[in-house]
Amino acid sequence: MEPFAVQRLSGWGRFPVEECHVFRPEKRRLVASILGARSERNYIARGLGRSYGDAAVNGGGGVLDHSRLNRMISFNRETGVLECESGVSLAEILDTFVPRGFFLSVLPGTKFVTVGGAIANDVHGKNHHRDGTFSQFVDSFDLLTACGEVLTCTPDQNSDAFWATVGGIGLTGIILTARIRLQRVESAYVTVDYFRAHNIDEALAAMAESDDRYKYSVAWVDCLARGASLGRSVLMRGNHAGQSAVPGGEPYRIKSKFQKSVPFDFPGIALNPLAIRAFNEVFYRMHSTAEGKVVDYDSYFCPLDSIHHWNRMYGKRGFGQYQATFPLSNSGGLVELLEHISRSSMASFLAVLKRLGPAGPGLLSYPSEGYTITLDIPMRRDLIPALHELDRRVLDHGGRLYCAKDASTLPETFAAMYPGLDEFRAIKTRLDPENVFSSTMARRLGIVSAAEGGASHE
Ligand SMILES: Cc1cc2nc3c(=O)[nH]c(=O)nc-3n(C[C@H](O)[C@H](O)[C@H](O)COP(=O)(O)OP(=O)(O)OC[C@H]3O[C@@H](n4cnc5c(N)ncnc54)[C@H](O)[C@@H]3O)c2cc1C
């Protein structure tokens, strides 16, 4: 079977870029036919390509683009359970169900993510400290395995395949459909309290003391601030707003936003440390401590979604997003990382900080109890060795990195960070003995042997 196109693909960070053979099936049965034909050495599923690195890239191999497998199949108003194809995006779900009084149970920092991608990275949102990851709200999914069998997986049925696929970066098979639970809400708005923390200690103390009063909690950190201001942040914490809090009598309606777009790749010079420092300063000053602001869900959960192609801001070379978690008992690791970043030339716009709740059962799921920090770093020639140095610091502090963001971690570092890796490998070998499912990331991280094909980073 011929691919739809040969395309140079990357993740959202635009590094690495690799030539892939892209298939774009319109029907679920065509996915099985493509795999059955085995015209490519191996395949990986792709959603909307919002992972930053190489999780949905397969240099020299097949990529199954799910953007056309986006049908909603059924919805139960009583239970809030939606059954849909895996290419349905969270944006489509919100557009359809918010006006009916339902909201996603977990929403990451962008809604341009598919249900398949959300399961395969077991994504988390601003409510992780309360509700856990996306998989906590997945009742079941149908998984097409390498031998063409369709396994219905739930936490009780084929449960090993379920917990390996959740966070399993597409390596156990193709998620065809899923049944996910939505939550009821009284409005499309969130009541948000803002708190300006003068430094990282104040931010962590506020999260520890009062995060449990909020369903959603996140902080934006100026990671260029130093000394007594190290880690100064704006905490934005909120709960779904009741109908009476929303003026105008249309609680489920939000104003459509003017869509902005970054029309071309910014030149590298636009992102110099001085400009970034000035931006961070303005952002910090603009947000003073305030209580009870009513904010629409789009602005609160996905502020960057209103700027199309914002990743072009980092220029043609792209950027890396670095996300690390440190255990609750070791916030010193987080402070050390902030000190390192504030002194280094890895200038980053505001970083995002969140206190995570306990880890779930997904074998390669990222979240574990502690503090997670996320920062964007423009790509440059010597960035990868500098990131390896950061990885070592994270590991020394008992921390780990997130596959959804990663493009550079070494296999030994990854193995040391994920104790569930051996069990994951055993399940993958049973479901996919010939490694039909592989990706640039899987080979880079040594989950699949590098000898199983693929191009190297350009
Ligand atoms: C602005 C922004 C903010 C973000 N904020 C957050 C956040 O707050 N929390 C968080 O957890 N993540 C966050 N992310 C990361 C994002 O949620 C994940 O990378 C998500 O997995 C992307 O989904 P996608 O549909 O684009 O999948 P892709 O990036 O295309 O693929 C991701 C993985 O899913 C696999 N996959 C996709 N579809 C299927 C399928 N049908 N069957 C099997 N495997 C499949 C792919 O093989 C790949 O390994 C953010 C990303 C961006 C760009």
Ligand as a Chemical Component Dictionary entry (heavy atoms), coordinates in Angstrom:
data_LIG
# 
_chem_comp.id                   LIG 
_chem_comp.type                 NON-POLYMER 
_chem_comp.pdbx_formal_charge   0 
_chem_comp.three_letter_code    LIG 
# 
loop_
_chem_comp_atom.comp_id 
_chem_comp_atom.atom_id 
_chem_comp_atom.alt_atom_id 
_chem_comp_atom.type_symbol 
_chem_comp_atom.charge 
_chem_comp_atom.model_Cartn_x 
_chem_comp_atom.model_Cartn_y 
_chem_comp_atom.model_Cartn_z 
_chem_comp_atom.pdbx_ordinal 
LIG C1  C1  C 0 1.163  24.360 23.913 1  
LIG C2  C2  C 0 1.222  22.965 24.456 2  
LIG C3  C3  C 0 0.871  22.753 25.776 3  
LIG C4  C4  C 0 0.912  21.454 26.301 4  
LIG N1  N1  N 0 0.553  21.268 27.604 5  
LIG C5  C5  C 0 0.555  20.033 28.131 6  
LIG C6  C6  C 0 0.129  19.809 29.478 7  
LIG O1  O1  O 0 -0.267 20.726 30.177 8  
LIG N2  N2  N 0 0.141  18.533 29.956 9  
LIG C7  C7  C 0 0.542  17.480 29.178 10 
LIG O2  O2  O 0 0.524  16.340 29.667 11 
LIG N3  N3  N 0 0.961  17.657 27.898 12 
LIG C8  C8  C 0 0.971  18.903 27.373 13 
LIG N4  N4  N 0 1.361  19.090 26.069 14 
LIG C9  C9  C 0 1.789  17.921 25.286 15 
LIG C10 C10 C 0 0.609  17.246 24.551 16 
LIG O3  O3  O 0 -0.534 17.216 25.362 17 
LIG C11 C11 C 0 0.993  15.807 24.237 18 
LIG O4  O4  O 0 2.190  15.753 23.541 19 
LIG C12 C12 C 0 -0.083 15.051 23.437 20 
LIG O5  O5  O 0 0.237  13.688 23.459 21 
LIG C13 C13 C 0 -0.162 15.520 21.995 22 
LIG O6  O6  O 0 -1.230 14.868 21.351 23 
LIG P1  P1  P 0 -1.281 14.724 19.753 24 
LIG O7  O7  O 0 -2.644 14.275 19.381 25 
LIG O8  O8  O 0 -0.762 15.948 19.106 26 
LIG O9  O9  O 0 -0.301 13.491 19.567 27 
LIG P2  P2  P 0 1.111  13.416 18.804 28 
LIG O10 O10 O 0 2.006  14.436 19.376 29 
LIG O11 O11 O 0 0.900  13.393 17.356 30 
LIG O12 O12 O 0 1.563  11.970 19.317 31 
LIG C14 C14 C 0 1.888  11.773 20.664 32 
LIG C15 C15 C 0 2.091  10.281 20.945 33 
LIG O13 O13 O 0 0.828  9.639  20.864 34 
LIG C16 C16 C 0 0.907  8.532  19.983 35 
LIG N5  N5  N 0 -0.409 8.399  19.359 36 
LIG C17 C17 C 0 -1.139 9.386  18.768 37 
LIG N6  N6  N 0 -2.300 8.869  18.334 38 
LIG C18 C18 C 0 -2.302 7.554  18.640 39 
LIG C19 C19 C 0 -3.200 6.474  18.417 40 
LIG N7  N7  N 0 -4.364 6.637  17.774 41 
LIG N8  N8  N 0 -2.852 5.228  18.849 42 
LIG C20 C20 C 0 -1.678 5.030  19.505 43 
LIG N9  N9  N 0 -0.788 6.010  19.738 44 
LIG C21 C21 C 0 -1.091 7.251  19.312 45 
LIG C22 C22 C 0 2.014  8.899  19.012 46 
LIG O14 O14 O 0 2.598  7.751  18.448 47 
LIG C23 C23 C 0 2.987  9.612  19.931 48 
LIG O15 O15 O 0 3.820  8.692  20.588 49 
LIG C24 C24 C 0 1.338  20.358 25.490 50 
LIG C25 C25 C 0 1.703  20.576 24.154 51 
LIG C26 C26 C 0 1.643  21.867 23.639 52 
LIG C27 C27 C 0 2.028  22.089 22.194 53 
# 
loop_
_chem_comp_bond.comp_id 
_chem_comp_bond.atom_id_1 
_chem_comp_bond.atom_id_2 
_chem_comp_bond.value_order 
_chem_comp_bond.pdbx_ordinal 
LIG C1  C2  SING 1  
LIG C2  C3  SING 2  
LIG C2  C26 DOUB 3  
LIG C3  C4  DOUB 4  
LIG C4  N1  SING 5  
LIG C4  C24 SING 6  
LIG N1  C5  DOUB 7  
LIG C5  C6  SING 8  
LIG C5  C8  SING 9  
LIG C6  O1  DOUB 10 
LIG C6  N2  SING 11 
LIG N2  C7  SING 12 
LIG C7  O2  DOUB 13 
LIG C7  N3  SING 14 
LIG N3  C8  DOUB 15 
LIG C8  N4  SING 16 
LIG N4  C9  SING 17 
LIG N4  C24 SING 18 
LIG C9  C10 SING 19 
LIG C10 O3  SING 20 
LIG C10 C11 SING 21 
LIG C11 O4  SING 22 
LIG C11 C12 SING 23 
LIG C12 O5  SING 24 
LIG C12 C13 SING 25 
LIG C13 O6  SING 26 
LIG O6  P1  SING 27 
LIG P1  O7  DOUB 28 
LIG P1  O8  SING 29 
LIG P1  O9  SING 30 
LIG O9  P2  SING 31 
LIG P2  O10 DOUB 32 
LIG P2  O11 SING 33 
LIG P2  O12 SING 34 
LIG O12 C14 SING 35 
LIG C14 C15 SING 36 
LIG C15 O13 SING 37 
LIG C15 C23 SING 38 
LIG O13 C16 SING 39 
LIG C16 N5  SING 40 
LIG C16 C22 SING 41 
LIG N5  C17 SING 42 
LIG N5  C21 SING 43 
LIG C17 N6  DOUB 44 
LIG N6  C18 SING 45 
LIG C18 C19 SING 46 
LIG C18 C21 DOUB 47 
LIG C19 N7  SING 48 
LIG C19 N8  DOUB 49 
LIG N8  C20 SING 50 
LIG C20 N9  DOUB 51 
LIG N9  C21 SING 52 
LIG C22 O14 SING 53 
LIG C22 C23 SING 54 
LIG C23 O15 SING 55 
LIG C24 C25 DOUB 56 
LIG C25 C26 SING 57 
LIG C26 C27 SING 58 
# 
